[in-house]
Amino acid sequence: MSIESELKSRIEKARARYGDFASTHEALGVALEEWEELKDAVRANAPSSVYEECLDLAAVLIRLAESLDNEAVRLRSVK
């Protein structure tokens, strides 16, 4: 499976399970959790886990970028 198709699959699964982000702040929290998991995988010298965590983080960031098209998310994310 290509990286692009793996990303698409992860994004679709996350949307189906969790729905859209409520705000950019929520998305940042999820991204930071994924970042911590990536750091742990790198420190453990676990290439297969690094690969998985890279895709998980990328999927969250793509979902965040896409969520900015949603007016409700934008309104909840500004001062």
C-alpha positions in Angstrom: 0.0 0.0 0.0 1.4 3.5 -0.8 1.9 6.1 1.8 -0.8 8.2 0.2 -3.4 5.4 0.4 -2.4 4.6 4.0 -2.8 8.3 5.0 -6.2 8.4 3.3 -7.3 5.3 5.1 -6.2 6.7 8.5 -7.9 10.0 7.9 -11.2 8.3 6.9 -11.0 5.9 9.9 -10.4 8.9 12.3 -13.3 10.9 10.8 -15.6 7.9 11.1 -14.6 7.2 14.7 -14.2 10.7 16.1 -15.8 13.1 13.7 -14.4 16.5 12.9 -12.2 18.4 15.3 -14.2 20.9 17.5 -11.4 23.5 17.2 -7.8 24.0 16.3 -7.0 23.6 19.9 -8.4 20.1 20.0 -6.5 19.2 16.9 -3.3 20.5 18.4 -3.8 18.4 21.5 -4.2 15.3 19.3 -1.2 16.2 17.2 1.0 16.7 20.3 -0.1 13.3 21.6 1.0 11.8 18.2 4.3 13.8 18.4 5.0 12.3 21.8 4.4 8.8 20.5 6.7 9.5 17.5 9.4 10.7 19.9 9.0 7.5 22.0 9.3 5.4 18.9 12.5 7.2 17.7 14.1 6.9 21.2 13.2 3.2 21.2 15.0 2.8 17.9 11.9 1.1 16.5 11.8 1.9 12.7 8.4 0.2 12.1 6.9 2.1 15.0 8.5 5.4 13.7 6.8 4.7 10.3 3.4 4.2 11.9 3.7 7.2 14.1 4.8 9.4 11.2 1.7 8.4 9.4 -0.5 9.0 12.4 0.9 12.5 12.9 0.6 13.3 9.3 -3.0 12.2 9.2 -3.8 14.5 12.2 -2.1 17.5 10.6 -3.9 16.9 7.3 -7.2 16.7 9.1 -6.4 19.9 10.9 -5.6 21.7 7.6 -8.8 20.4 6.1 -10.9 21.4 9.1 -10.0 25.1 8.5 -12.6 25.0 5.7 -15.2 24.4 8.3 -16.6 27.8 9.5 -17.6 26.4 12.9 -14.1 25.2 13.6 -12.7 28.6 12.5 -15.1 30.5 14.7 -14.3 28.3 17.8 -10.6 28.8 17.1 -10.2 32.6 17.2 -10.0 35.1 20.0 
